[in-house]
Amino acid sequence: MICSNCGSAIDDRAAVCVHCGAATPIGMAMNQGAQKPVGDPNEPANGGMIFLSALVPLFGLIYGAIESSNGKKRAGKGYIIGAICGMAFWLIISLLILAATILLPFLILFIEAS
Ligand SMILES: [Zn+2]
């Protein structure tokens, strides 16, 4: 057959052109068969999974990365954003607990002194 990209004569069974490397119709068909089914890049993120991502940020980051690599770009991004919001939330909660732990003895002393 003739390469559709560079016009050179190539083997009829070739998957790629030996002259320019372009995929032949056979090569394209093989590539399509080998490709795994990809998710819809515009599929919105699942609300429950965003909540779970915020609750367990590490899970959200991993799950978001997996979904993104599966082609669900929008959903994956949603889970990663959820995980980042979750991390910020947990950071504030831990700081509040830390502040309370440090301040509580002083508060007790203050109440006992008065
Ligand atoms: Zn070619």
Backbone and ligand atoms as CSV (ligand in chain L), in Angstrom:
chain,resi,resn,atom,element,x,y,z
A,1,MET,N,N,0.844,-1.208,0.000
A,1,MET,CA,C,0.000,0.000,0.000
A,1,MET,C,C,0.877,1.254,0.000
A,2,ILE,N,N,0.237,2.389,-0.141
A,2,ILE,CA,C,0.947,3.670,-0.178
A,2,ILE,C,C,0.656,4.407,1.134
A,3,CYS,N,N,1.721,4.914,1.777
A,3,CYS,CA,C,1.548,5.666,3.028
A,3,CYS,C,C,0.751,6.941,2.745
A,4,SER,N,N,-0.274,7.179,3.555
A,4,SER,CA,C,-1.114,8.360,3.349
A,4,SER,C,C,-0.413,9.628,3.821
A,5,ASN,N,N,0.660,9.449,4.601
A,5,ASN,CA,C,1.356,10.624,5.142
A,5,ASN,C,C,2.483,11.086,4.215
A,6,CYS,N,N,3.374,10.143,3.787
A,6,CYS,CA,C,4.523,10.559,2.987
A,6,CYS,C,C,4.481,10.014,1.558
A,7,GLY,N,N,3.543,9.124,1.241
A,7,GLY,CA,C,3.394,8.639,-0.124
A,7,GLY,C,C,4.328,7.510,-0.518
A,8,SER,N,N,5.146,6.989,0.425
A,8,SER,CA,C,6.068,5.902,0.102
A,8,SER,C,C,5.309,4.575,0.012
A,9,ALA,N,N,5.862,3.656,-0.784
A,9,ALA,CA,C,5.287,2.316,-0.869
A,9,ALA,C,C,5.734,1.533,0.362
A,10,ILE,N,N,4.764,0.920,1.051
A,10,ILE,CA,C,5.086,0.133,2.251
A,10,ILE,C,C,4.374,-1.209,2.206
A,11,ASP,N,N,4.832,-2.116,3.072
A,11,ASP,CA,C,4.259,-3.453,3.167
A,11,ASP,C,C,2.760,-3.362,3.469
A,12,ASP,N,N,1.971,-4.207,2.819
A,12,ASP,CA,C,0.516,-4.190,3.010
A,12,ASP,C,C,0.091,-4.527,4.436
A,13,ARG,N,N,0.950,-5.268,5.174
A,13,ARG,CA,C,0.586,-5.681,6.529
A,13,ARG,C,C,1.180,-4.750,7.591
A,14,ALA,N,N,1.908,-3.706,7.154
A,14,ALA,CA,C,2.594,-2.842,8.113
A,14,ALA,C,C,1.592,-2.041,8.944
A,15,ALA,N,N,1.899,-1.906,10.242
A,15,ALA,CA,C,1.044,-1.109,11.130
A,15,ALA,C,C,1.480,0.354,11.102
A,16,VAL,N,N,2.792,0.571,10.891
A,16,VAL,CA,C,3.299,1.938,10.771
A,16,VAL,C,C,4.190,2.021,9.540
A,17,CYS,N,N,4.281,3.204,8.948
A,17,CYS,CA,C,5.132,3.427,7.782
A,17,CYS,C,C,6.598,3.354,8.205
A,18,VAL,N,N,7.399,2.587,7.471
A,18,VAL,CA,C,8.820,2.455,7.821
A,18,VAL,C,C,9.593,3.717,7.449
A,19,HIS,N,N,9.025,4.566,6.611
A,19,HIS,CA,C,9.720,5.771,6.150
A,19,HIS,C,C,9.460,6.968,7.065
A,20,CYS,N,N,8.222,7.166,7.487
A,20,CYS,CA,C,7.907,8.361,8.302
A,20,CYS,C,C,7.324,8.024,9.672
A,21,GLY,N,N,6.954,6.771,9.897
A,21,GLY,CA,C,6.451,6.386,11.218
A,21,GLY,C,C,4.962,6.623,11.422
A,22,ALA,N,N,4.261,7.137,10.418
A,22,ALA,CA,C,2.822,7.379,10.553
A,22,ALA,C,C,2.062,6.054,10.617
A,23,ALA,N,N,0.982,6.017,11.383
A,23,ALA,CA,C,0.180,4.805,11.496
A,23,ALA,C,C,-0.604,4.581,10.203
A,24,THR,N,N,-0.624,3.354,9.728
A,24,THR,CA,C,-1.428,2.982,8.552
A,24,THR,C,C,-2.843,2.667,9.039
A,25,PRO,N,N,-3.823,2.502,8.146
A,25,PRO,CA,C,-5.175,2.113,8.612
A,25,PRO,C,C,-5.135,0.886,9.519
A,26,ILE,N,N,-4.216,-0.071,9.240
A,26,ILE,CA,C,-4.093,-1.269,10.090
A,26,ILE,C,C,-3.603,-0.868,11.478
A,27,GLY,N,N,-2.586,-0.007,11.493
A,27,GLY,CA,C,-2.029,0.459,12.762
A,27,GLY,C,C,-3.059,1.204,13.583
A,28,MET,N,N,-3.873,2.055,12.943
A,28,MET,CA,C,-4.905,2.817,13.659
A,28,MET,C,C,-5.944,1.884,14.263
A,29,ALA,N,N,-6.336,0.864,13.481
A,29,ALA,CA,C,-7.327,-0.105,13.969
A,29,ALA,C,C,-6.771,-0.847,15.180
A,30,MET,N,N,-5.455,-1.190,15.128
A,30,MET,CA,C,-4.827,-1.904,16.245
A,30,MET,C,C,-4.786,-1.027,17.488
A,31,ASN,N,N,-4.458,0.261,17.289
A,31,ASN,CA,C,-4.401,1.192,18.420
A,31,ASN,C,C,-5.755,1.334,19.087
A,32,GLN,N,N,-6.815,1.423,18.274
A,32,GLN,CA,C,-8.155,1.593,18.832
A,32,GLN,C,C,-8.575,0.359,19.618
A,33,GLY,N,N,-8.180,-0.808,19.109
A,33,GLY,CA,C,-8.513,-2.041,19.802
A,33,GLY,C,C,-7.790,-2.169,21.125
A,34,ALA,N,N,-6.547,-1.616,21.179
A,34,ALA,CA,C,-5.735,-1.746,22.381
A,34,ALA,C,C,-6.132,-0.744,23.447
A,35,GLN,N,N,-6.769,0.349,23.030
A,35,GLN,CA,C,-7.105,1.394,23.997
A,35,GLN,C,C,-8.178,0.924,24.956
A,36,LYS,N,N,-7.962,1.206,26.244
A,36,LYS,CA,C,-8.987,0.872,27.230
A,36,LYS,C,C,-10.096,1.916,27.160
A,37,PRO,N,N,-11.317,1.543,27.521
A,37,PRO,CA,C,-12.410,2.523,27.471
A,37,PRO,C,C,-12.125,3.683,28.421
A,38,VAL,N,N,-12.286,4.893,27.932
A,38,VAL,CA,C,-12.000,6.063,28.758
A,38,VAL,C,C,-13.307,6.693,29.229
A,39,GLY,N,N,-13.228,7.297,30.419
A,39,GLY,CA,C,-14.401,7.946,31.000
A,39,GLY,C,C,-14.696,9.263,30.315
A,40,ASP,N,N,-15.876,9.781,30.541
A,40,ASP,CA,C,-16.305,11.050,29.978
A,40,ASP,C,C,-15.586,12.190,30.708
A,41,PRO,N,N,-14.801,13.003,29.980
A,41,PRO,CA,C,-14.053,14.068,30.652
A,41,PRO,C,C,-14.953,15.136,31.270
A,42,ASN,N,N,-16.221,15.205,30.805
A,42,ASN,CA,C,-17.142,16.224,31.332
A,42,ASN,C,C,-18.095,15.685,32.384
A,43,GLU,N,N,-17.912,14.403,32.743
A,43,GLU,CA,C,-18.787,13.825,33.756
A,43,GLU,C,C,-18.548,14.537,35.089
A,44,PRO,N,N,-19.622,15.057,35.709
A,44,PRO,CA,C,-19.409,15.775,36.977
A,44,PRO,C,C,-19.016,14.830,38.097
A,45,ALA,N,N,-18.338,15.388,39.106
A,45,ALA,CA,C,-17.906,14.592,40.247
A,45,ALA,C,C,-19.116,14.155,41.067
A,46,ASN,N,N,-19.019,12.983,41.665
A,46,ASN,CA,C,-20.088,12.438,42.515
A,46,ASN,C,C,-20.057,13.136,43.879
A,47,GLY,N,N,-21.214,13.664,44.296
A,47,GLY,CA,C,-21.285,14.418,45.552
A,47,GLY,C,C,-20.819,13.625,46.762
A,48,GLY,N,N,-21.248,12.368,46.857
A,48,GLY,CA,C,-20.863,11.526,47.979
A,48,GLY,C,C,-19.371,11.286,48.020
A,49,MET,N,N,-18.782,11.123,46.822
A,49,MET,CA,C,-17.344,10.870,46.761
A,49,MET,C,C,-16.550,12.128,47.099
A,50,ILE,N,N,-17.102,13.320,46.774
A,50,ILE,CA,C,-16.426,14.569,47.160
A,50,ILE,C,C,-16.410,14.672,48.688
A,51,PHE,N,N,-17.544,14.324,49.314
A,51,PHE,CA,C,-17.642,14.361,50.779
A,51,PHE,C,C,-16.618,13.412,51.399
A,52,LEU,N,N,-16.526,12.203,50.819
A,52,LEU,CA,C,-15.573,11.202,51.311
A,52,LEU,C,C,-14.138,11.708,51.128
A,53,SER,N,N,-13.892,12.398,49.997
A,53,SER,CA,C,-12.559,12.946,49.724
A,53,SER,C,C,-12.183,13.987,50.764
A,54,ALA,N,N,-13.177,14.805,51.156
A,54,ALA,CA,C,-12.923,15.838,52.156
A,54,ALA,C,C,-12.699,15.207,53.528
A,55,LEU,N,N,-13.426,14.118,53.796
A,55,LEU,CA,C,-13.326,13.413,55.080
A,55,LEU,C,C,-11.977,12.707,55.194
A,56,VAL,N,N,-11.553,12.075,54.100
A,56,VAL,CA,C,-10.273,11.352,54.058
A,56,VAL,C,C,-9.465,11.915,52.888
A,57,PRO,N,N,-8.745,13.058,53.126
A,57,PRO,CA,C,-8.065,13.748,52.017
A,57,PRO,C,C,-7.104,12.856,51.219
A,58,LEU,N,N,-6.392,11.964,51.896
A,58,LEU,CA,C,-5.436,11.106,51.185
A,58,LEU,C,C,-6.156,10.234,50.164
A,59,PHE,N,N,-7.316,9.707,50.585
A,59,PHE,CA,C,-8.142,8.903,49.677
A,59,PHE,C,C,-8.593,9.750,48.491
A,60,GLY,N,N,-9.044,10.982,48.775
A,60,GLY,CA,C,-9.526,11.878,47.718
A,60,GLY,C,C,-8.462,12.181,46.687
A,61,LEU,N,N,-7.222,12.412,47.166
A,61,LEU,CA,C,-6.125,12.720,46.245
A,61,LEU,C,C,-5.849,11.529,45.327
A,62,ILE,N,N,-5.797,10.318,45.916
A,62,ILE,CA,C,-5.503,9.121,45.124
A,62,ILE,C,C,-6.648,8.826,44.158
A,63,TYR,N,N,-7.886,8.885,44.687
A,63,TYR,CA,C,-9.063,8.590,43.861
A,63,TYR,C,C,-9.183,9.598,42.722
A,64,GLY,N,N,-8.935,10.877,43.028
A,64,GLY,CA,C,-8.991,11.933,42.008
A,64,GLY,C,C,-7.961,11.699,40.920
A,65,ALA,N,N,-6.749,11.286,41.327
A,65,ALA,CA,C,-5.686,11.028,40.346
A,65,ALA,C,C,-6.057,9.837,39.458
A,66,ILE,N,N,-6.661,8.799,40.049
A,66,ILE,CA,C,-7.056,7.611,39.285
A,66,ILE,C,C,-8.143,7.993,38.276
A,67,GLU,N,N,-9.159,8.731,38.748
A,67,GLU,CA,C,-10.254,9.129,37.867
A,67,GLU,C,C,-9.746,10.017,36.730
A,68,SER,N,N,-8.814,10.919,37.045
A,68,SER,CA,C,-8.242,11.789,36.013
A,68,SER,C,C,-7.511,10.961,34.966
A,69,SER,N,N,-6.740,9.971,35.422
A,69,SER,CA,C,-5.972,9.154,34.476
A,69,SER,C,C,-6.895,8.244,33.675
A,70,ASN,N,N,-8.115,8.012,34.168
A,70,ASN,CA,C,-9.100,7.232,33.416
A,70,ASN,C,C,-9.876,8.101,32.423
A,71,GLY,N,N,-9.521,9.390,32.348
A,71,GLY,CA,C,-10.152,10.291,31.391
A,71,GLY,C,C,-11.249,11.148,31.985
A,72,LYS,N,N,-11.623,10.891,33.258
A,72,LYS,CA,C,-12.674,11.697,33.891
A,72,LYS,C,C,-12.027,12.924,34.517
A,73,LYS,N,N,-11.621,13.854,33.657
A,73,LYS,CA,C,-10.850,15.011,34.112
A,73,LYS,C,C,-11.640,15.877,35.100
A,74,ARG,N,N,-12.903,16.133,34.779
A,74,ARG,CA,C,-13.706,17.031,35.608
A,74,ARG,C,C,-13.992,16.400,36.972
A,75,ALA,N,N,-14.390,15.122,36.965
A,75,ALA,CA,C,-14.698,14.430,38.212
A,75,ALA,C,C,-13.440,14.316,39.074
A,76,GLY,N,N,-12.319,13.956,38.441
A,76,GLY,CA,C,-11.057,13.796,39.161
A,76,GLY,C,C,-10.644,15.078,39.856
A,77,LYS,N,N,-10.800,16.206,39.119
A,77,LYS,CA,C,-10.446,17.511,39.672
A,77,LYS,C,C,-11.334,17.821,40.879
A,78,GLY,N,N,-12.623,17.458,40.774
A,78,GLY,CA,C,-13.569,17.695,41.872
A,78,GLY,C,C,-13.136,16.982,43.139
A,79,TYR,N,N,-12.672,15.727,43.007
A,79,TYR,CA,C,-12.259,14.957,44.178
A,79,TYR,C,C,-10.989,15.545,44.785
A,80,ILE,N,N,-10.065,16.010,43.910
A,80,ILE,CA,C,-8.814,16.580,44.417
A,80,ILE,C,C,-9.094,17.896,45.142
A,81,ILE,N,N,-10.002,18.719,44.577
A,81,ILE,CA,C,-10.379,19.976,45.246
A,81,ILE,C,C,-11.055,19.650,46.583
A,82,GLY,N,N,-11.915,18.622,46.586
A,82,GLY,CA,C,-12.562,18.192,47.823
A,82,GLY,C,C,-11.532,17.786,48.868
A,83,ALA,N,N,-10.503,17.062,48.430
A,83,ALA,CA,C,-9.449,16.607,49.337
A,83,ALA,C,C,-8.689,17.802,49.911
A,84,ILE,N,N,-8.413,18.816,49.068
A,84,ILE,CA,C,-7.677,20.004,49.533
A,84,ILE,C,C,-8.525,20.775,50.555
A,85,CYS,N,N,-9.834,20.914,50.276
A,85,CYS,CA,C,-10.745,21.573,51.231
A,85,CYS,C,C,-10.771,20.780,52.536
A,86,GLY,N,N,-10.797,19.452,52.415
A,86,GLY,CA,C,-10.802,18.591,53.589
A,86,GLY,C,C,-9.555,18.783,54.433
A,87,MET,N,N,-8.401,18.894,53.760
A,87,MET,CA,C,-7.138,19.088,54.475
A,87,MET,C,C,-7.154,20.405,55.233
A,88,ALA,N,N,-7.665,21.471,54.581
A,88,ALA,CA,C,-7.763,22.786,55.222
A,88,ALA,C,C,-8.670,22.693,56.444
A,89,PHE,N,N,-9.785,21.955,56.308
A,89,PHE,CA,C,-10.741,21.783,57.403
A,89,PHE,C,C,-10.088,21.065,58.584
A,90,TRP,N,N,-9.393,19.953,58.283
A,90,TRP,CA,C,-8.750,19.189,59.361
A,90,TRP,C,C,-7.644,19.986,60.024
A,91,LEU,N,N,-6.946,20.817,59.231
A,91,LEU,CA,C,-5.868,21.651,59.768
A,91,LEU,C,C,-6.439,22.628,60.783
A,92,ILE,N,N,-7.582,23.257,60.446
A,92,ILE,CA,C,-8.217,24.231,61.342
A,92,ILE,C,C,-8.689,23.516,62.614
A,93,ILE,N,N,-9.298,22.333,62.453
A,93,ILE,CA,C,-9.784,21.565,63.606
A,93,ILE,C,C,-8.614,21.210,64.534
A,94,SER,N,N,-7.495,20.742,63.946
A,94,SER,CA,C,-6.356,20.352,64.795
A,94,SER,C,C,-5.767,21.565,65.496
A,95,LEU,N,N,-5.738,22.713,64.808
A,95,LEU,CA,C,-5.212,23.925,65.438
A,95,LEU,C,C,-6.110,24.351,66.601
A,96,LEU,N,N,-7.419,24.207,66.436
A,96,LEU,CA,C,-8.362,24.561,67.500
A,96,LEU,C,C,-8.163,23.649,68.703
A,97,ILE,N,N,-7.987,22.326,68.428
A,97,ILE,CA,C,-7.779,21.356,69.510
A,97,ILE,C,C,-6.464,21.669,70.230
A,98,LEU,N,N,-5.426,21.983,69.433
A,98,LEU,CA,C,-4.112,22.321,69.991
A,98,LEU,C,C,-4.215,23.567,70.857
A,99,ALA,N,N,-4.903,24.576,70.348
A,99,ALA,CA,C,-5.079,25.822,71.096
A,99,ALA,C,C,-5.833,25.560,72.392
A,100,ALA,N,N,-6.881,24.739,72.331
A,100,ALA,CA,C,-7.678,24.422,73.511
A,100,ALA,C,C,-6.831,23.680,74.533
A,101,THR,N,N,-5.991,22.730,74.067
A,101,THR,CA,C,-5.140,21.950,74.955
A,101,THR,C,C,-4.144,22.848,75.671
A,102,ILE,N,N,-3.613,23.830,74.947
A,102,ILE,CA,C,-2.623,24.725,75.544
A,102,ILE,C,C,-3.301,25.706,76.498
A,103,LEU,N,N,-4.469,26.190,76.114
A,103,LEU,CA,C,-5.122,27.263,76.875
A,103,LEU,C,C,-5.920,26.743,78.074
A,104,LEU,N,N,-6.354,25.467,78.015
A,104,LEU,CA,C,-7.224,24.932,79.063
A,104,LEU,C,C,-6.603,25.037,80.461
A,105,PRO,N,N,-5.348,24.615,80.686
A,105,PRO,CA,C,-4.763,24.718,82.035
A,105,PRO,C,C,-4.770,26.149,82.550
A,106,PHE,N,N,-4.483,27.116,81.668
A,106,PHE,CA,C,-4.486,28.524,82.077
A,106,PHE,C,C,-5.889,28.958,82.472
A,107,LEU,N,N,-6.868,28.463,81.731
A,107,LEU,CA,C,-8.262,28.810,81.999
A,107,LEU,C,C,-8.678,28.284,83.374
A,108,ILE,N,N,-8.254,27.034,83.672
A,108,ILE,CA,C,-8.587,26.410,84.964
A,108,ILE,C,C,-7.928,27.201,86.101
A,109,LEU,N,N,-6.654,27.572,85.903
A,109,LEU,CA,C,-5.935,28.354,86.905
A,109,LEU,C,C,-6.647,29.677,87.164
A,110,PHE,N,N,-7.096,30.290,86.080
A,110,PHE,CA,C,-7.756,31.589,86.156
A,110,PHE,C,C,-9.057,31.474,86.943
A,111,ILE,N,N,-9.818,30.378,86.655
A,111,ILE,CA,C,-11.110,30.186,87.331
A,111,ILE,C,C,-10.878,29.893,88.820
A,112,GLU,N,N,-9.875,29.067,89.128
A,112,GLU,CA,C,-9.591,28.708,90.523
A,112,GLU,C,C,-9.092,29.904,91.323
A,113,ALA,N,N,-8.354,30.792,90.641
A,113,ALA,CA,C,-7.780,31.958,91.315
A,113,ALA,C,C,-8.853,32.985,91.655
A,114,SER,N,N,-9.909,33.009,90.881
A,114,SER,CA,C,-10.898,34.064,91.090
A,114,SER,C,C,-11.931,33.666,92.151
L,1,ZN,ZN,ZN,5.080,7.340,5.444
